Amino acid sequence: MTARIRKLVTIMEAVEREAGQAVSPPAVRVCCAAVIANPFAGRYVEDLSELIDIGAEMGSLLARRCLDLSGLRPDSIQSFGKAAMVGEAGEIEHAAALLHPALGAPLREVLGGGKALVPSSKKMGGPGDTLDVPLGHKDAAYVRSHFDGMPIRISDGPRANEILIAIALAPTGRPLPRVGGLTHDEVTGKDGLR
């Protein structure tokens, strides 16, 4: 493991009632986050390949932890997303290096597939700030019922020289979706869009 992990946090929620209505099956979301050392904090570095490698490690590790701690099966996952928050001694490009070049393939490998782009978010922040992890259907980006998000907040991270990186997974869409569009049951999953 290349990443220097200070803390791993996993949270899961199941919405059983929304607006006074039963949600069946419950709308479940699980998020696993790691607070890691930023090897480039406080200095400009042209070659960010170390963070790219760490991103690949995190894609697998965080996805596996989401599944292991939630009891969900890889084939039950319908939505995924990723996000990173860089402490103040870092830069947004550090989050991009973690999230974009190499994290997606290991995440898809753990889940046994996923044709759509993994929705992502990046920001700068500090201890206790909220990081919103966007969620979207893993095989068809146009499934509106799965446009969602999951917040994660770590009271003591990220510190100035750290990065908070997170993955969220869900076996359903939002509770009580009713804005129309393509449904999960209509997905062909060939092009990542429909």
C-alpha positions in Angstrom: 0.0 0.0 0.0 1.4 3.3 -1.1 -1.1 5.5 0.7 -0.4 6.6 4.2 -3.9 6.2 5.7 -4.6 7.9 9.0 -8.3 6.9 9.3 -11.0 4.9 7.5 -14.6 5.7 8.1 -17.7 3.9 6.7 -21.3 5.0 7.0 -24.5 3.4 5.8 -28.0 4.7 5.7 -31.3 3.2 4.8 -34.2 5.5 4.2 -37.4 3.7 5.2 -39.9 6.6 5.1 -39.9 9.8 3.1 -42.5 12.5 3.2 -44.7 10.2 5.3 -44.6 7.5 2.7 -43.0 4.0 3.1 -39.9 3.4 0.9 -39.9 -0.2 -0.2 -37.3 -1.4 -0.7 -35.5 1.1 1.6 -33.2 3.5 -0.2 -29.7 2.4 0.9 -26.5 4.3 0.5 -23.0 3.4 1.8 -19.9 5.5 1.8 -16.3 4.6 2.8 -13.7 7.3 3.2 -10.0 7.5 3.9 -8.1 10.3 5.4 -4.6 10.0 3.8 -1.4 11.9 3.8 -0.9 14.2 0.9 2.7 13.5 -0.3 2.8 16.8 -2.2 1.3 19.1 0.5 3.0 22.5 0.6 4.9 22.2 -2.6 4.4 22.2 -6.4 5.3 19.0 -8.1 4.9 18.4 -11.8 4.6 14.6 -11.8 1.6 13.5 -9.8 1.9 9.8 -10.6 2.3 8.9 -6.9 -1.3 10.2 -6.3 -2.5 8.5 -9.4 -1.2 5.2 -8.0 -2.8 5.9 -4.6 -6.1 6.6 -6.4 -6.0 3.1 -7.9 -5.4 1.6 -4.5 -8.2 3.6 -3.0 -10.7 2.5 -5.8 -10.3 -1.1 -4.8 -9.9 -0.7 -1.0 -12.8 1.7 -0.5 -15.2 -0.3 -2.7 -14.4 -3.5 -0.9 -14.9 -1.9 2.5 -18.2 -0.5 1.4 -19.4 -4.0 0.4 -17.8 -5.8 3.3 -19.2 -3.6 6.0 -22.6 -3.1 4.4 -23.2 -6.8 3.4 -24.2 -5.7 -0.1 -23.2 -7.9 -3.0 -21.3 -6.4 -6.0 -24.1 -7.4 -8.4 -26.7 -5.5 -6.3 -25.0 -2.1 -6.8 -26.8 0.2 -9.1 -25.1 3.5 -8.4 -21.6 4.7 -7.6 -19.7 7.9 -7.1 -16.3 9.3 -5.9 -15.1 12.5 -4.3 -12.0 14.0 -2.7 -11.4 17.0 -0.4 -7.8 18.4 -0.2 -6.5 20.1 2.9 -5.3 23.7 2.6 -1.6 22.8 1.9 -2.6 20.9 -1.2 -4.3 21.8 -4.5 -7.4 20.8 -6.4 -5.2 19.0 -8.9 -4.1 16.6 -6.2 -7.8 15.5 -5.9 -8.0 15.2 -9.6 -4.9 12.9 -9.7 -6.5 10.7 -7.1 -9.9 10.5 -8.7 -9.6 10.5 -12.5 -6.8 8.6 -14.2 -6.8 5.3 -12.3 -9.5 5.0 -9.6 -12.4 3.9 -11.8 -11.0 0.6 -13.2 -10.3 -1.0 -9.8 -13.7 0.2 -8.6 -15.4 -1.4 -11.6 -13.4 -4.6 -11.0 -14.7 -4.9 -7.5 -18.3 -4.3 -8.7 -18.0 -6.6 -11.7 -18.6 -3.8 -14.2 -20.0 -0.4 -14.7 -20.4 1.2 -18.1 -21.1 4.8 -17.1 -18.6 7.5 -16.0 -18.2 7.5 -12.2 -19.7 10.9 -11.0 -17.1 12.9 -9.1 -16.6 15.9 -7.0 -13.5 17.7 -5.7 -12.9 20.6 -3.3 -10.6 22.1 -0.8 -11.5 22.1 2.8 -10.6 21.4 6.4 -11.6 19.4 9.4 -15.3 19.0 9.8 -16.2 20.3 6.3 -18.8 18.2 4.4 -17.8 16.4 1.3 -20.7 15.5 -1.0 -20.1 12.3 -3.0 -22.3 12.4 -6.1 -24.1 9.2 -7.2 -25.2 8.1 -10.6 -26.3 4.9 -12.2 -23.3 2.7 -12.9 -24.4 1.5 -16.3 -26.5 4.3 -17.7 -25.9 7.9 -16.9 -29.4 9.0 -18.1 -31.3 7.2 -15.3 -32.6 10.2 -13.4 -33.9 8.3 -10.4 -30.3 7.6 -9.5 -29.0 11.2 -9.6 -28.2 11.5 -6.0 -25.5 12.2 -3.5 -24.2 11.2 -0.1 -22.5 13.6 2.4 -19.5 12.6 4.5 -18.0 14.6 7.3 -14.9 13.7 9.3 -14.5 15.9 12.4 -10.7 15.9 12.4 -9.9 15.7 8.7 -8.7 16.6 6.3 -5.9 18.4 8.0 -3.8 20.8 6.0 -1.4 18.1 4.7 -4.1 15.5 4.1 -6.7 14.5 1.6 -10.1 13.0 2.3 -11.1 10.5 -0.4 -14.5 8.7 -0.6 -16.5 6.3 -2.6 -20.3 5.9 -2.3 -22.4 2.9 -3.5 -26.1 2.3 -3.6 -28.3 -0.7 -4.6 -31.2 1.7 -5.4 -32.0 5.2 -6.6 -33.4 8.0 -4.5 -36.4 7.4 -2.2 -39.7 7.8 -4.1 -38.3 9.0 -7.5 -40.9 10.5 -9.7 -39.3 12.9 -12.2 -39.6 10.5 -15.2 -37.0 9.4 -17.7 -35.2 6.2 -18.2 -35.7 3.6 -15.4 -33.3 1.1 -14.0 -35.4 -1.7 -15.6 -35.1 -0.1 -19.0 -31.3 0.1 -19.0 -29.4 -1.6 -21.9 -26.0 -0.7 -20.4 -24.1 -0.7 -23.7 -22.8 2.8 -24.1 -22.8 4.1 -20.5 -25.6 6.5 -21.3 -28.8 4.4 -21.7 
